[in-house]
Amino acid sequence: MSSSFTANHHIMVSSCTDAVRISGSGVRRVKLRLSVPRAALVEARPQQVAANRDERALQVSRDRADDMQAEARAMIRAADASVYSPELLATKYGSSPIKVLGRALQIFNGLGSFALKVWLDRLNGELDRKMRLRAIELRQTFTRLGPTFVKIGQGLSTRPDLCPPEYLEELSELQDALPTFPDAQAFSCIERELGRPLDTIYSSISASPIAAASLGQVYKAQLKYSGQVVAVKVQRPGIEEAIGLDFYLIRGVGILINKYVDIISSDVVALIDEFARRVYQELNYVQEGQNARRFKKLYADKEDVLVPDIFWVYTSGKVLTMEWVEGVKLNEQEAIESQGLKVLDLVNTGIQCSLRQLLEYGYFHADPHPGNLLATPEGKLAFLDFGMMSETPEEARFAIIGHVVHMVNRDYEAMARDYYALDFLSPDVDVSPIVPALRDFFDDALNSTVSELNFKTLVDGLGAVLYQYPFNVPAYYALILRSLTVLEGLALYADPKFKVLAASYPYFAKRLLTDPNPYLRDALIELLFKDGKFRWGRLENLLVQGKKDRDFSAKDALQPVLKLLLGPDGKELRDLVIKEAIRVSEAIILGSVTESFNSVPGPVRTFFFNGNASGPFTINAAEQQSLMELRAQVIKIWGLLRSSENFDPNLLQPILQVLQEPEARSIGGRVVGGISQRLAARLLQQVLRAPETSASAA
């Protein structure tokens, strides 16, 4: 929704703006001047400081209790808010055939003419050539049919399993810029919902809405009791009736599609019901306020993310009062840069916050279009409008990260199997025919590294695969794609070379290195080990990328693998680790010996080693180079861990502790035994070859 709680232009503090001054004698237009009170510096004694601290703590406790009581009263005011129920809609509109018929004819006139044109295109063999034109016409038709169809168009813009790419692109341009409704109706709604006259609530309120959306419109006001500047969102009159009738008709069409249209594999009625539930939730502004509070608690802990607070005393089911946010829409690059800010920095903040939403807590903002993302003068990214939220199932969060790992490894069979965990495919669907399609697309797309891949290219290509096969894209995943695509689109305006996957990869690397979840632990092992060999280059890359994430902890890195190594299910991994530990230890020992040997003067080498150029061990040039490279890589990786900002020498403490366990002592014994055997064999080989070398010299 574009019901942003800000004007399109930046409004500085202490500036003037048109407003409606409310007084006992009436309503009049005045210039509203906002000013920031100056704080006084007071010298306080220690006893006063302690007393003030206790008083502040007591006041915070009181404020929290008052806030909870105000929220409870707001919930009571919204107790009669509508909830989506197909059964109730059928009962209500089944007995009003004339009303239903009138709206049905209006919808049929708009969509029927569009469908006729598409059918004629198919008959004339022009379906592909005119697909872009028809997509534009569908977008315009949805706009004319009103709020419900604007919402449907936005929903379809996230469904690659239902729409070809041309339609996805056009429908994604739908914005909720609809005509406003009369201010008198809005002010009357506020008084009716909050149960008090307007002049007892606000000292002033804007004479006209500063933003209008499909479900409501927003005013800027100043609270009378505190002078706080707020945004007041008021619901559009009669919106429940309009939306209810539309969804009743649309669901009936969905039933017919499920029954008679075989080319659409998804359950259309289920999609309609899911979407209708979300729209009805947006009609309850108390629910939106609670969404904002939950989002603020989870994600506004970062200093560069801002979430406005809710004023529960002035909130009900149809009126929402939020803290006013000064800022500029994220797609207004010139206005942002004029404040000394960088769009790419803000987009990166949005990407990192989105990744936390999607893959950490699973609760995410499902409508992050530019009108709902603001750049504040302080350089923070403000999130607005929490009517449409969604959640990522816990299993899917880890499956998405695993899916990225499989994409990096080009393991298309595993990628295809991931679609079961992601709930794209039912367990009875055979994924073998899908593997070649994935291979054909990704082998071409991954000519460069994954971090250089354009996310929109990835979404479009994957969408083409989904459109051809029996996929059912879950609502949460479609909204994820939309969220990241919007952020990348904003970044591309500022930098055409920007890649959202490159900005996201540090987060994925950090999660793989530090998360103990079994799914991610197995994905990390799969990434690091291939054909029985450890890929040190991959580990180095993960550490380099993971360090770019500000929450990366060197102390936590690789701890999940260590726990698995000593667990009951780690036998196969133990064998691989022991083999690699022997190889690394040998490289370090022989590399150090070789370096020391090369630093010894030539005559001394000749005296002690009978002129052997390779030192005390027989190593050919190729093997020596390989060992030196491995030693250098291991030392480099250790340097990466040590150079972390939060590096702690106690990093080795957990390893030393687990080495005391019986299984760890067994591993240590096997490693020491293996190294001893390798070194002894090399020494024996050197001794046996020494006489031959001497004889040849003689």
C-alpha positions as CSV (number, residue, x, y, z in Angstrom):
1,M,0.0,0.0,0.0
2,S,1.2,3.5,-0.6
3,S,-0.5,5.0,2.4
4,S,2.8,6.4,3.5
5,F,2.8,8.5,6.6
6,T,4.7,11.4,5.0
7,A,4.4,13.9,2.3
8,N,6.4,13.4,-0.9
9,H,8.7,16.3,0.0
10,H,11.0,16.5,3.0
11,I,9.6,18.6,5.8
12,M,12.2,20.1,8.2
13,V,11.5,20.7,11.9
14,S,10.5,24.3,12.7
15,S,9.0,24.7,9.2
16,C,5.4,26.0,8.4
17,T,2.6,23.9,7.0
18,D,-1.0,24.3,6.2
19,A,-3.3,22.8,8.9
20,V,-6.7,23.1,10.3
21,R,-6.7,24.7,13.7
22,I,-9.4,23.3,16.0
23,S,-10.9,25.4,18.7
24,G,-14.2,25.8,20.5
25,S,-15.3,28.5,18.0
26,G,-14.8,26.3,15.0
27,V,-12.3,25.1,12.4
28,R,-10.0,27.5,10.6
29,R,-6.9,27.2,8.4
30,V,-3.6,28.4,10.0
31,K,0.1,28.0,9.6
32,L,1.3,25.3,11.9
33,R,4.8,25.9,13.3
34,L,6.6,23.0,14.9
35,S,9.6,23.6,17.1
36,V,11.9,21.5,19.1
37,P,12.1,22.4,22.8
38,R,15.6,23.1,24.1
39,A,16.9,20.9,26.9
40,A,18.4,22.6,29.9
41,L,21.7,21.4,31.5
42,V,21.3,21.0,35.3
43,E,24.2,20.0,37.6
44,A,23.0,17.1,39.7
45,R,24.5,15.6,42.9
46,P,25.1,11.8,43.1
47,Q,22.1,11.4,45.5
48,Q,19.9,13.3,43.0
49,V,21.2,11.2,40.1
50,A,20.2,8.0,41.9
51,A,16.8,9.4,42.9
52,N,16.2,10.6,39.4
53,R,17.2,7.2,38.0
54,D,14.7,5.5,40.3
55,E,12.1,8.0,39.4
56,R,12.7,7.4,35.7
57,A,12.4,3.7,36.1
58,L,9.2,4.1,38.0
59,Q,7.9,6.4,35.3
60,V,8.8,3.9,32.5
61,S,7.0,1.2,34.4
62,R,3.9,3.4,34.7
63,D,4.1,4.4,31.0
64,R,4.3,0.7,30.1
65,A,1.3,-0.1,32.2
66,D,-0.7,2.8,30.8
67,D,0.3,1.8,27.3
68,M,-0.9,-1.8,27.8
69,Q,-4.2,-0.5,29.2
70,A,-4.6,1.8,26.2
71,E,-3.9,-1.0,23.9
72,A,-6.5,-3.2,25.6
73,R,-9.1,-0.4,25.3
74,A,-8.2,0.0,21.6
75,M,-8.8,-3.8,21.1
76,I,-12.3,-3.4,22.8
77,R,-13.1,-0.5,20.3
78,A,-12.1,-2.9,17.4
79,A,-14.0,-5.9,18.8
80,D,-16.6,-5.7,16.0
81,A,-13.9,-5.5,13.2
82,S,-14.8,-7.7,10.3
83,V,-13.1,-11.0,9.6
84,Y,-13.0,-12.9,6.3
85,S,-15.5,-15.8,6.3
86,P,-16.7,-17.3,3.0
87,E,-19.7,-18.7,4.7
88,L,-20.8,-15.4,6.1
89,L,-20.3,-13.7,2.7
90,A,-22.4,-16.5,1.0
91,T,-25.2,-16.0,3.6
92,K,-25.2,-12.1,3.3
93,Y,-25.0,-11.8,-0.5
94,G,-26.9,-14.9,-1.5
95,S,-30.0,-13.1,-0.5
96,S,-29.2,-9.9,-2.4
97,P,-29.3,-11.1,-6.1
98,I,-29.9,-7.6,-7.6
99,K,-26.9,-6.1,-5.9
100,V,-24.7,-9.1,-6.8
101,L,-25.9,-9.0,-10.4
102,G,-25.2,-5.3,-10.8
103,R,-21.6,-5.6,-9.6
104,A,-21.1,-8.8,-11.5
105,L,-22.1,-7.0,-14.8
106,Q,-19.7,-4.2,-14.0
107,I,-16.8,-6.7,-13.4
108,F,-17.8,-8.8,-16.4
109,N,-17.8,-5.7,-18.6
110,G,-14.2,-4.9,-17.6
111,L,-12.6,-8.4,-17.4
112,G,-14.8,-9.9,-20.1
113,S,-13.6,-7.5,-22.8
114,F,-10.0,-8.2,-21.7
115,A,-10.6,-12.0,-21.8
116,L,-12.2,-11.7,-25.3
117,K,-9.1,-9.9,-26.6
118,V,-6.8,-12.6,-25.2
119,W,-8.9,-15.3,-26.8
120,L,-8.8,-13.6,-30.2
121,D,-5.1,-13.2,-29.9
122,R,-4.8,-16.9,-29.3
123,L,-7.0,-17.7,-32.4
124,N,-4.9,-15.3,-34.6
125,G,-1.6,-16.7,-33.3
126,E,-0.7,-13.3,-31.8
127,L,-0.8,-14.2,-28.1
128,D,3.0,-13.8,-27.6
129,R,3.3,-10.7,-29.7
130,K,0.5,-8.9,-27.9
131,M,1.2,-10.2,-24.4
132,R,2.8,-6.9,-23.2
133,L,-0.2,-4.9,-24.6
134,R,-2.7,-7.1,-22.9
135,A,-0.7,-6.9,-19.6
136,I,-1.0,-3.1,-19.7
137,E,-4.7,-3.4,-20.4
138,L,-5.2,-5.7,-17.5
139,R,-3.4,-3.3,-15.1
140,Q,-5.6,-0.5,-16.3
141,T,-8.8,-2.6,-15.9
142,F,-7.9,-3.5,-12.3
143,T,-7.4,0.2,-11.5
144,R,-10.8,1.1,-12.9
145,L,-12.6,-1.7,-11.0
146,G,-11.5,-0.3,-7.7
147,P,-9.7,-1.3,-4.4
148,T,-10.3,-5.0,-4.4
149,F,-9.0,-5.4,-7.9
150,V,-6.0,-3.2,-7.3
151,K,-5.2,-5.5,-4.4
152,I,-5.7,-8.6,-6.6
153,G,-3.4,-7.1,-9.2
154,Q,-0.7,-6.5,-6.6
155,G,-1.1,-10.0,-5.4
156,L,-0.9,-11.5,-8.9
157,S,2.3,-9.5,-9.5
158,T,4.0,-11.9,-7.0
159,R,2.7,-15.1,-8.5
160,P,5.1,-16.5,-11.1
161,D,3.2,-19.8,-11.1
162,L,0.0,-18.0,-12.3
163,C,1.3,-15.2,-14.6
164,P,3.9,-15.0,-17.4
165,P,6.8,-12.5,-16.9
166,E,5.2,-9.7,-18.9
167,Y,2.1,-9.7,-16.7
168,L,4.2,-9.8,-13.5
169,E,6.2,-6.7,-14.6
170,E,3.1,-4.7,-15.5
171,L,1.0,-5.6,-12.5
172,S,3.9,-4.8,-10.2
173,E,3.5,-1.2,-11.2
174,L,0.0,-1.0,-9.6
175,Q,-0.1,1.6,-6.8
176,D,-2.8,2.4,-4.4
177,A,-3.2,6.0,-5.7
178,L,-7.0,6.3,-5.6
179,P,-9.3,9.3,-5.3
180,T,-9.8,10.7,-1.8
181,F,-13.1,10.7,0.0
182,P,-14.6,13.9,1.7
183,D,-12.7,15.2,4.7
184,A,-16.0,15.7,6.6
185,Q,-16.6,11.9,6.4
186,A,-13.0,11.3,7.7
187,F,-13.4,13.7,10.6
188,S,-16.8,12.3,11.5
189,C,-15.3,8.7,11.4
190,I,-12.5,9.8,13.8
191,E,-15.0,11.3,16.3
192,R,-17.3,8.3,16.1
193,E,-14.5,5.7,16.5
194,L,-12.7,7.5,19.3
195,G,-15.8,8.7,21.1
196,R,-14.8,12.3,21.5
197,P,-15.0,15.6,19.6
198,L,-12.1,16.4,17.2
199,D,-11.1,19.5,19.1
200,T,-10.4,17.5,22.3
201,I,-8.0,15.2,20.4
202,Y,-6.0,17.5,18.1
203,S,-4.9,21.1,18.3
204,S,-4.6,21.0,14.5
205,I,-5.0,18.6,11.6
206,S,-4.2,18.9,7.9
207,A,-7.1,20.4,5.9
208,S,-6.8,17.6,3.3
209,P,-5.2,14.1,3.3
210,I,-1.4,13.9,2.6
211,A,-1.8,10.4,1.2
212,A,-4.6,8.2,-0.2
213,A,-4.7,4.4,-0.5
214,S,-7.1,1.8,-1.6
215,L,-8.4,1.2,2.0
216,G,-8.0,4.6,3.6
217,Q,-6.3,8.0,3.6
218,V,-3.8,9.8,6.0
219,Y,-3.8,13.1,7.7
220,K,-1.1,15.0,9.5
221,A,-2.1,16.2,13.0
222,Q,-0.8,17.5,16.3
223,L,-2.0,16.0,19.5
224,K,-3.6,18.5,21.9
225,Y,-2.4,16.9,25.2
226,S,1.3,16.7,24.2
227,G,2.0,18.6,21.0
228,Q,3.2,15.4,19.4
229,V,3.0,15.4,15.6
230,V,1.3,12.2,14.4
231,A,-0.1,10.5,11.3
232,V,-3.8,9.7,11.4
233,K,-5.0,7.0,9.0
234,V,-8.8,6.9,8.5
235,Q,-10.6,4.0,6.8
236,R,-12.5,4.6,3.5
237,P,-16.3,4.6,4.1
238,G,-18.1,1.5,2.9
239,I,-14.9,-0.4,2.1
240,E,-16.0,-3.5,3.9
241,E,-19.2,-3.7,1.8
242,A,-17.3,-3.2,-1.5
243,I,-14.6,-5.7,-0.7
244,G,-17.0,-8.3,0.7
245,L,-19.2,-8.3,-2.4
246,D,-16.1,-8.5,-4.7
247,F,-14.6,-11.4,-2.9
248,Y,-17.9,-13.2,-2.9
249,L,-18.1,-13.0,-6.6
250,I,-14.4,-13.7,-7.2
251,R,-14.5,-16.8,-5.0
252,G,-17.4,-18.1,-7.1
253,V,-15.3,-17.7,-10.2
254,G,-12.4,-19.5,-8.4
255,I,-14.6,-22.5,-7.8
256,L,-15.5,-22.7,-11.5
257,I,-11.8,-22.4,-12.4
258,N,-10.8,-25.2,-10.0
259,K,-13.5,-27.4,-11.5
260,Y,-13.2,-26.8,-15.2
261,V,-9.8,-25.2,-16.0
262,D,-7.0,-27.8,-16.1
263,I,-4.1,-25.6,-17.3
264,I,-4.0,-23.8,-13.9
265,S,-2.4,-26.3,-11.4
266,S,-2.8,-24.2,-8.3
267,D,-5.8,-24.2,-6.0
268,V,-7.3,-20.9,-7.0
269,V,-10.0,-20.9,-4.3
270,A,-7.3,-21.4,-1.6
271,L,-5.3,-18.5,-3.1
272,I,-8.3,-16.2,-3.1
273,D,-9.2,-17.2,0.5
274,E,-5.6,-16.5,1.7
275,F,-5.5,-13.2,-0.1
276,A,-8.9,-12.1,1.2
277,R,-7.9,-12.9,4.8
278,R,-4.9,-10.6,4.4
279,V,-7.0,-7.8,3.0
280,Y,-9.5,-8.1,5.8
281,Q,-6.7,-8.0,8.4
282,E,-5.7,-4.7,6.9
283,L,-9.2,-3.4,7.6
284,N,-8.5,-3.8,11.4
285,Y,-6.2,-0.9,12.3
286,V,-5.7,-2.2,15.8
287,Q,-4.2,-5.4,14.2
288,E,-2.0,-3.2,12.1
289,G,-0.8,-1.3,15.2
290,Q,0.0,-4.6,16.9
291,N,1.9,-5.6,13.7
292,A,3.9,-2.4,13.9
293,R,4.8,-3.0,17.6
294,R,5.9,-6.6,16.9
295,F,8.0,-5.5,13.9
296,K,9.6,-2.7,16.0
297,K,10.5,-5.1,18.8
298,L,12.1,-7.6,16.4
299,Y,14.0,-5.4,14.0
300,A,14.3,-1.8,15.3
301,D,17.1,-2.9,17.6
302,K,19.5,-1.9,14.9
303,E,20.4,1.8,15.0
304,D,19.8,2.3,11.3
305,V,16.2,1.0,11.3
306,L,13.2,3.2,12.4
307,V,9.7,2.0,13.1
308,P,7.1,4.6,14.3
309,D,5.3,4.0,17.6
310,I,1.6,3.6,18.0
311,F,-0.7,5.9,20.1
312,W,-3.3,3.4,21.3
313,V,-5.4,6.1,23.0
314,Y,-6.3,7.4,19.6
315,T,-6.5,4.1,17.7
316,S,-9.5,1.9,16.9
317,G,-10.6,-0.5,14.2
318,K,-10.9,2.3,11.6
319,V,-8.6,5.0,12.9
320,L,-4.8,4.5,13.4
321,T,-2.6,7.1,15.0
322,M,1.1,6.7,14.6
323,E,4.2,8.7,15.2
324,W,4.9,11.1,12.3
325,V,8.1,10.3,10.4
326,E,10.0,13.0,8.6
327,G,11.6,11.5,5.5
328,V,11.9,11.0,1.8
329,K,10.6,8.1,-0.3
330,L,13.4,5.7,-1.1
331,N,12.9,6.1,-4.9
332,E,13.5,9.9,-4.7
333,Q,17.3,9.7,-5.3
334,E,18.0,13.4,-5.8
335,A,16.1,14.4,-2.6
336,I,18.0,11.8,-0.6
337,E,21.4,12.7,-2.0
338,S,20.7,16.4,-1.3
339,Q,20.7,15.5,2.4
340,G,24.1,14.0,2.1
341,L,22.8,10.4,2.2
342,K,23.4,7.5,-0.2
343,V,20.6,5.4,-1.6
344,L,22.8,2.3,-1.8
345,D,23.5,2.5,1.9
346,L,19.8,2.7,2.7
347,V,19.1,-0.2,0.3
348,N,21.7,-2.3,1.9
349,T,20.1,-1.6,5.3
350,G,16.8,-2.7,3.8
351,I,18.3,-5.9,2.4
352,Q,19.9,-6.8,5.7
353,C,16.7,-6.1,7.6
354,S,14.7,-8.1,5.1
355,L,17.0,-11.1,5.4
356,R,16.6,-11.0,9.2
357,Q,12.8,-10.8,8.7
358,L,12.7,-13.6,6.2
359,L,15.3,-16.0,7.5
360,E,15.8,-15.2,11.2
361,Y,12.5,-14.5,12.9
362,G,10.3,-15.3,9.9
363,Y,8.0,-12.3,10.5
364,F,8.2,-9.9,7.6
365,H,6.8,-6.8,6.0
366,A,4.9,-8.0,2.9
367,D,4.5,-4.7,1.1
368,P,7.8,-2.9,1.0
369,H,7.2,-0.7,-2.0
370,P,8.9,2.8,-2.2
371,G,6.1,4.6,-0.5
372,N,6.5,2.5,2.6
373,L,10.3,2.9,2.9
374,L,11.6,6.4,3.9
375,A,15.0,7.8,4.3
376,T,15.1,10.0,7.4
377,P,17.4,13.1,7.7
378,E,19.5,11.1,10.2
379,G,20.2,8.4,7.6
380,K,17.9,5.8,9.0
381,L,15.6,3.6,7.0
382,A,12.0,3.9,8.2
383,F,9.4,1.2,7.6
384,L,5.7,2.3,7.3
385,D,2.3,0.7,6.8
386,F,2.1,-2.7,8.6
387,G,-1.3,-3.8,7.3
388,M,0.1,-6.6,5.2
389,M,2.5,-8.8,7.1
390,S,3.5,-12.5,6.5
391,E,5.5,-15.2,8.1
392,T,8.1,-17.7,6.8
393,P,7.6,-21.2,8.2
394,E,10.6,-22.3,10.3
395,E,11.5,-25.2,8.1
396,A,11.4,-23.0,5.0
397,R,13.8,-20.5,6.5
398,F,16.6,-23.1,6.6
399,A,15.6,-24.6,3.3
400,I,16.0,-21.3,1.6
401,I,19.6,-21.0,2.9
402,G,20.2,-24.6,1.9
403,H,18.8,-23.8,-1.5
404,V,21.4,-21.0,-2.0
405,V,24.2,-23.5,-1.1
406,H,22.9,-26.0,-3.6
407,M,22.8,-23.3,-6.2
408,V,26.4,-22.3,-5.4
409,N,27.4,-26.0,-5.8
410,R,25.3,-26.4,-8.9
411,D,23.7,-29.4,-7.3
412,Y,20.4,-29.3,-9.3
413,E,19.1,-32.6,-8.0
414,A,19.4,-31.3,-4.4
415,M,17.8,-28.0,-5.6
416,A,14.9,-29.9,-7.0
417,R,14.4,-31.8,-3.7
418,D,14.5,-28.5,-1.8
419,Y,11.1,-27.7,-3.3
420,Y,9.5,-30.4,-1.1
421,A,10.8,-28.6,2.1
422,L,9.8,-25.2,0.6
423,D,6.3,-26.6,0.1
424,F,6.5,-25.9,-3.7
425,L,5.7,-29.5,-4.6
426,S,3.7,-32.2,-3.0
427,P,5.7,-35.3,-1.9
428,D,4.2,-37.5,-4.6
429,V,5.5,-35.3,-7.5
430,D,8.6,-36.7,-9.3
431,V,11.3,-34.0,-9.5
432,S,13.5,-35.7,-12.1
433,P,11.9,-33.9,-15.1
434,I,12.5,-30.6,-13.3
435,V,16.3,-31.1,-12.9
436,P,17.1,-30.6,-16.6
437,A,15.1,-27.3,-16.7
438,L,17.0,-26.0,-13.6
439,R,20.3,-27.1,-15.2
440,D,19.6,-25.4,-18.5
441,F,18.7,-22.1,-16.8
442,F,21.3,-22.0,-14.0
443,D,24.3,-23.2,-16.1
444,D,23.7,-20.2,-18.3
445,A,22.9,-17.8,-15.5
446,L,25.8,-18.9,-13.3
447,N,28.5,-18.2,-15.9
448,S,29.7,-15.6,-13.4
449,T,29.7,-16.1,-9.6
450,V,26.5,-16.2,-7.7
451,S,27.2,-12.9,-6.0
452,E,27.4,-11.2,-9.5
453,L,24.0,-12.6,-10.5
454,N,21.2,-10.1,-10.9
455,F,18.3,-11.1,-8.7
456,K,15.6,-10.0,-11.2
457,T,17.2,-12.3,-13.8
458,L,17.1,-15.1,-11.3
459,V,13.5,-14.5,-10.4
460,D,12.4,-14.2,-14.0
461,G,14.2,-17.4,-15.0
462,L,13.0,-19.4,-12.0
463,G,9.5,-18.0,-12.7
464,A,9.6,-19.4,-16.2
465,V,10.5,-22.8,-14.8
466,L,7.7,-22.6,-12.2
467,Y,5.2,-21.6,-14.9
468,Q,6.0,-24.8,-16.9
469,Y,5.8,-27.4,-14.1
470,P,3.3,-28.3,-11.4
471,F,4.6,-25.9,-8.8
472,N,2.4,-24.3,-6.2
473,V,4.3,-21.2,-4.9
474,P,3.4,-20.6,-1.2
475,A,2.2,-17.1,-0.4
476,Y,5.2,-16.4,1.9
477,Y,7.7,-17.2,-0.9
478,A,5.9,-15.1,-3.5
479,L,6.0,-12.1,-1.1
480,I,9.8,-12.8,-0.4
481,L,10.5,-12.5,-4.1
482,R,8.5,-9.3,-4.3
483,S,10.3,-7.8,-1.3
484,L,13.8,-8.5,-2.6
485,T,12.9,-7.6,-6.2
486,V,11.6,-4.2,-5.0
487,L,14.8,-3.5,-3.1
488,E,17.0,-4.4,-6.0
489,G,14.9,-2.3,-8.3
490,L,15.4,0.7,-6.0
491,A,19.2,0.1,-5.9
492,L,19.5,-0.2,-9.7
493,Y,18.2,3.3,-10.1
494,A,21.3,4.5,-8.2
495,D,23.7,1.9,-9.5
496,P,22.9,-0.2,-12.6
497,K,25.6,-2.7,-11.6
498,F,24.2,-3.3,-8.1
499,K,23.6,-7.0,-7.3
500,V,21.3,-7.8,-4.4
501,L,22.7,-11.4,-4.0
502,A,26.2,-9.9,-3.5
503,A,24.8,-7.7,-0.7
504,S,23.0,-10.7,0.7
505,Y,25.8,-13.3,0.6
506,P,27.6,-12.1,3.8
507,Y,24.4,-12.8,5.8
508,F,24.1,-16.3,4.2
509,A,27.8,-17.0,5.0
510,K,27.5,-15.9,8.6
511,R,24.4,-18.1,9.1
512,L,26.2,-21.1,7.6
513,L,29.3,-20.6,9.7
514,T,27.5,-20.0,13.0
515,D,24.0,-21.5,13.0
516,P,23.7,-24.9,14.8
517,N,20.5,-25.8,13.0
518,P,20.9,-29.4,11.6
519,Y,19.8,-28.3,8.1
520,L,22.3,-25.5,7.9
521,R,25.0,-27.6,9.6
522,D,24.6,-30.3,6.9
523,A,24.6,-27.6,4.2
524,L,27.9,-26.2,5.5
525,I,29.5,-29.6,5.5
526,E,28.1,-30.2,2.0
527,L,29.7,-26.9,0.9
528,L,33.1,-27.6,2.4
529,F,33.6,-31.2,1.6
530,K,33.4,-32.7,-1.9
531,D,34.6,-36.1,-3.1
532,G,36.2,-36.7,0.3
533,K,38.3,-33.6,0.1
534,F,38.1,-30.4,2.1
535,R,37.7,-27.2,0.0
536,W,39.8,-24.6,1.9
537,G,39.0,-22.0,-0.8
538,R,35.3,-22.3,0.0
539,L,36.0,-21.9,3.7
540,E,38.2,-18.8,3.1
541,N,35.4,-17.3,0.9
542,L,32.8,-17.9,3.6
543,L,35.0,-16.3,6.2
544,V,35.8,-13.3,3.9
545,Q,32.0,-12.8,3.2
546,G,30.8,-13.6,6.7
547,K,33.2,-11.0,8.2
548,K,31.3,-8.3,6.2
549,D,28.2,-9.0,8.3
550,R,28.3,-6.8,11.3
551,D,26.8,-9.6,13.5
552,F,29.5,-12.1,12.6
553,S,31.2,-13.7,15.6
554,A,34.5,-15.5,15.1
555,K,33.9,-17.4,18.4
556,D,30.8,-19.0,17.0
557,A,32.3,-19.8,13.6
558,L,32.5,-23.6,12.8
559,Q,31.2,-24.5,16.3
560,P,28.2,-26.3,14.7
561,V,30.6,-28.5,12.7
562,L,32.7,-29.2,15.8
563,K,29.6,-30.4,17.7
564,L,28.6,-32.7,14.9
565,L,32.1,-34.0,14.7
566,L,32.0,-35.3,18.2
567,G,28.3,-36.4,18.0
568,P,27.0,-39.9,17.5
569,D,26.1,-39.2,13.9
570,G,29.5,-37.8,13.0
571,K,31.5,-40.9,12.1
572,E,31.7,-40.2,8.4
573,L,32.7,-36.6,9.0
574,R,35.3,-37.7,11.6
575,D,37.0,-39.8,9.0
576,L,37.1,-36.9,6.6
577,V,38.3,-34.5,9.2
578,I,41.1,-36.8,10.5
579,K,42.3,-37.3,6.9
580,E,42.4,-33.6,6.3
581,A,43.9,-32.8,9.7
582,I,46.8,-35.2,8.9
583,R,47.3,-33.5,5.6
584,V,47.2,-30.0,7.1
585,S,49.5,-30.9,9.9
586,E,52.0,-32.5,7.5
587,A,51.8,-29.3,5.3
588,I,52.5,-27.1,8.3
589,I,55.4,-29.2,9.6
590,L,57.0,-29.8,6.3
591,G,56.4,-26.3,5.2
592,S,58.1,-24.9,8.3
593,V,61.0,-27.4,7.9
594,T,61.4,-26.4,4.2
595,E,61.4,-22.7,5.1
596,S,64.0,-23.3,7.8
597,F,66.1,-25.4,5.5
598,N,66.1,-22.8,2.8
599,S,67.3,-20.2,5.3
600,V,70.4,-22.3,6.1
601,P,73.6,-21.3,4.2
602,G,74.6,-23.6,1.3
603,P,77.8,-25.1,2.9
604,V,75.9,-26.0,6.1
605,R,73.2,-27.7,4.0
606,T,75.8,-29.7,2.1
607,F,77.5,-30.8,5.3
608,F,74.4,-32.0,7.2
609,F,72.3,-33.2,4.3
610,N,74.9,-34.6,1.9
611,G,74.0,-31.9,-0.6
612,N,70.4,-32.9,-0.8
613,A,68.5,-29.8,-2.2
614,S,65.2,-30.9,-0.7
615,G,66.3,-31.1,2.9
616,P,65.6,-33.9,5.4
617,F,62.6,-35.1,3.5
618,T,62.3,-36.2,-0.1
619,I,59.7,-34.0,-1.7
620,N,59.4,-33.3,-5.4
621,A,58.8,-29.7,-6.6
622,A,55.1,-30.1,-7.4
623,E,54.3,-31.7,-4.0
624,Q,56.4,-29.1,-2.2
625,Q,54.4,-26.3,-3.9
626,S,51.1,-28.0,-3.1
627,L,52.1,-28.3,0.6
628,M,53.3,-24.7,0.8
629,E,50.1,-23.4,-0.8
630,L,47.9,-25.4,1.7
631,R,50.0,-24.2,4.6
632,A,49.7,-20.6,3.4
633,Q,45.9,-21.0,3.0
634,V,45.4,-22.4,6.5
635,I,47.5,-19.6,8.0
636,K,45.5,-17.0,6.0
637,I,42.2,-18.5,7.3
638,W,43.5,-18.3,10.9
639,G,44.4,-14.7,10.2
640,L,40.9,-14.0,9.0
641,L,39.5,-15.3,12.3
642,R,42.0,-13.3,14.3
643,S,41.3,-10.1,12.4
644,S,37.6,-10.2,13.3
645,E,36.5,-7.2,15.4
646,N,35.1,-9.4,18.1
647,F,37.9,-11.9,18.1
648,D,38.5,-13.5,21.4
649,P,41.6,-15.7,22.3
650,N,39.2,-17.9,24.1
651,L,38.0,-19.0,20.7
652,L,40.1,-22.2,21.2
653,Q,38.6,-22.9,24.7
654,P,35.6,-24.9,23.4
655,I,37.9,-26.9,21.3
656,L,40.3,-27.6,24.2
657,Q,37.3,-28.6,26.3
658,V,35.9,-31.1,23.8
659,L,39.4,-32.6,23.3
660,Q,39.0,-33.9,26.9
661,E,36.1,-36.1,25.8
662,P,36.8,-39.8,24.9
663,E,35.8,-39.4,21.3
664,A,38.0,-36.3,20.9
665,R,41.0,-38.1,22.5
666,S,40.4,-40.9,20.0
667,I,40.4,-38.4,17.1
668,G,43.5,-36.8,18.5
669,G,45.3,-40.1,18.7
670,R,44.4,-41.0,15.2
671,V,45.6,-37.7,13.9
672,V,48.9,-37.9,15.8
673,G,49.4,-41.5,14.7
674,G,48.7,-40.6,11.1
675,I,51.2,-37.7,11.1
676,S,53.8,-39.9,12.7
677,Q,53.4,-42.5,10.1
678,R,53.6,-40.0,7.2
679,L,56.7,-38.4,8.6
680,A,58.4,-41.7,9.5
681,A,57.7,-42.9,6.0
682,R,59.3,-39.8,4.5
683,L,62.3,-40.1,6.8
684,L,62.8,-43.8,5.9
685,Q,62.5,-43.0,2.2
686,Q,65.2,-40.3,2.7
687,V,67.5,-42.6,4.6
688,L,67.2,-45.4,2.0
689,R,67.9,-43.0,-0.8
690,A,70.8,-41.3,0.9
691,P,73.5,-43.9,0.1
692,E,72.4,-44.0,-3.5
693,T,72.7,-40.3,-3.8
694,S,76.2,-40.4,-2.2
695,A,77.3,-43.2,-4.5
696,S,76.1,-41.3,-7.6
697,A,78.0,-38.3,-6.4
698,A,81.2,-40.3,-6.0
